Every structure is written in structure tokens, then in C-alpha cells.
Amino acid sequence: MADTFPFELVSPQRLVVSEPVASVVVPGSEGEFEIMAGHAPFLATIRPGVLVVKPASGAPRKVFVRGGFADVSPTGLTVLAEEAVPVETLKPERILEAIKNAEEDLADATDSQAKAQAALTLNQLREVKVALGF
């Protein structure tokens, strides 16, 4: 059995996951990363994507997250997500709505920094759509 560590996934609405896990794959803003027991502490931003929770036993679970932070500490991993929805309950309309909103944000952006951020978010959401097969 793999070593486990405490993991919590929190959204503004509720505590989504709180359990010991073997590993978690996080969609970081600089690329995906996997956290396992004993990982060095760090703080990272996360992008829209699929977080994969791998328990010590049983099947991995996938959760769509829309931005936030991942905090790895000696006591475990905490992910604070802007939104967290189990993939099996995710409706394609939700992703399509987020893409539409990002397109509107890009069209409404007035400076280069806002345009760049909106374009990045839009591209990330389109990647999620493709990854989930919507």
C-alpha cells in the first residue's frame, strides 16, 4: 500500500474532498504536477482543468476545477478552487457557458494585459472541453 497524506479540495460553496490519498495530479498554471506523500512544500496557482485524486485503494476520481491555488505543506495538500465539480456530474453546457463568458471577456478587454489573460483562460477552457470530449 502506498504512503498516504491528507488532501482537501475546497470550493467557495463547500468542502468537496477531505481524505488521505496516495497522490493528486493538479492542473497547475505552469503545467500539471503530481503530489505524493513527502513532497516538498510549495504554493502554485491552478488553471481550469481536471484534478485527479488517487486514493490508496480504489479507482481514481476526476474533478473539474476552474482556477485557484494549491498549497503543499508538511501537513498535506490543500486545493482552494474557484469551482470544483466531479467530472461525472459535469454537464457540457457548463463548459460551453464558461467558454462563452471567456470569449466575451476577451472581446471586452481594453488593455493588452486583460486581453492576454482572457485569451489564456479561453484557451485553457477549450483544452478542457477537448479533454472531456465535449
Secondary structure by P-SEA (a helix, b strand, c coil): ccbbbbbbbbccccccccccccbbbbbccccbbbbccccccccccccbbbbbbbccccbbbbbbbcbbbbbbcccbbbbbcccccccccccaaaaaaaaaaaaaaaaacccaaaaaaaaaaaaaaaaaaaaacc
